[in-house]
Amino acid sequence: MKFSGKLHTTLQPIWRNNHNHPFVVEMGKGSLDKEKFRFFMVQDYLYLIEYAKLFAIGATKSQDVKTMGQFAKLLDATMNEEMALHRQYAERFGVSEKELEEASPSPVTLAYTHYMLHVGQSGSVSELVAALLPCAWSYREIGRELAAIPGAADHPLYGEWIRMYSSDEFGQTAQWCIDLLDELTAGKPENELAKLEEIFLTTTRFEYLFWDMAYHKTMWPVSE
Ligand SMILES: Cc1ncc(CN)c(N)n1
């Protein structure tokens, strides 16, 4: 079995727990509180600014031009397609681009992005891909699962989000990351694979914390 398949199978209970989070479930039903979604959008924008930097780091660490070009494409798609969705939503919520960029990151947003960037900066390309893969892969699965719910993709607020993450374009992005990880890990020793699994598990867990942070609109316990 390829390494990605092994990860997916081993971590299935944790993965399912993420997908069953009330934030995701209520988005699919269309019953999610609009304010929770607004909070999510702002934090996710801050998250994506940092996440996009992983692709830039990936490009600098690439061993060949083809991989470098693909990382560059993913950087472009994140900044100009995925983040454009957030900018559109922000406009609907009356939040300017400046407000979006200057918003304060929540503790979970800070912890998740700092962890990923640390792995990206200090590790190998496979470690970097292991860190970012749960992000792309889980959103593809969630997007597709929600799109299969009758009417969900046509919801006036959440429909656009569901259509973006269930789209073939987004799906191809996730697939490229899966394929790259499989290519880089073929024939690698167990101790290296165990380290990659640990990284993949950590960001999978951060994905849960991110949904939970948005659902409860969690910031620091005491504000200034
Ligand atoms: C927290 C999070 N994880 C994943 C994705 C999908 N790129 C996202 N937008 N935000």
The ligand as a Gaussian input file, in Angstrom:
#p B3LYP/6-31G(d) Opt

LIG

0 1
 C       -7.681000      25.441000       8.589000
 C       -7.775000      25.102000       7.119000
 N       -7.390000      23.880000       6.714000
 C       -7.449000      23.600000       5.367000
 C       -7.850000      24.486000       4.430000
 C       -7.910000      24.166000       2.976000
 N       -6.867000      24.811000       2.261000
 C       -8.222000      25.732000       4.902000
 N       -8.658000      26.696000       4.085000
 N       -8.195000      26.050000       6.266000

